[in-house]
């Protein structure tokens, strides 16, 4: 995944929260998951929102207190264009030091100092231009975020394809199956890390005979992406491979070590409705 500096508009996204002017605030007060609702960054300044059109920002952070005034922070972000990824997702791991209404964030690409003000449940984070400790290049000028329920993690781990349904054709993994005017064997593996960033590897071998002995072609692909899982029942997968990007939304049903994903929506339209699988069944190895 890309580094701290390889982010939206070349600007790193780093997140922080504190109650302005409250010296009694503790890092544990902000432990949990936060959704980024908007970020202003760049020169000239550009603001992206979570639900913006045509460009938007999908980002969140998980803050874990390690002491009264210290924490770790894991941030994920992905810029979308027309609802699908405009580039690869990024993950950033940082340490946080709380100093009253200032938070000092330290990552591989340097230090950033923010001040923060709370508006109801929302937090507005503003770069402190006068704090000389900031060394990271081109940090965001302003950022808003809201507390959120943590994403669930039923999908975390490694999964191998059992079967995939394309249109009315069910393709069992690793089995010689009629596809179009030829025959094919399909293999797929998808791995989700604990931050719900994933890699999906697909291998399709086509043959000229019904016994799948006469190989005609071999195609493989590797996607990376960011997932959002809600309640172990719904899964959004934002994926990109080169110039090809997609969003697949599934309903999840689990039974032991098997998970069935039933497509409920997809982008980009209209092609995805024909090309994207309607059902995917996977199992843990």
Secondary structure, DSSP 8 states (H G I E B T S, - for coil): -B-TTSSGGG---------TT-TT--GGGG-EEEEEEEEEETTTTEEEETT-SSEEEEEEEEEEESSSSEEEEEEEEEEEETTEESS--EEEEEEEEEETTEEEEEETTEEEEEEEEEETTEEEEEE-TT-TT--STT--SEEEEEEE-----TT-EEEEEEEEEETTEEEETTS-EEETTEEEEEEEEEEE-TTSEEEEEEEEEEESSTTS-SEEEEEEEEEEEEEEEETTTEEEEEEEETTEEEEEEEEEEEETTEEEEEEEEEESTTTHHHHS-SEEEEE--
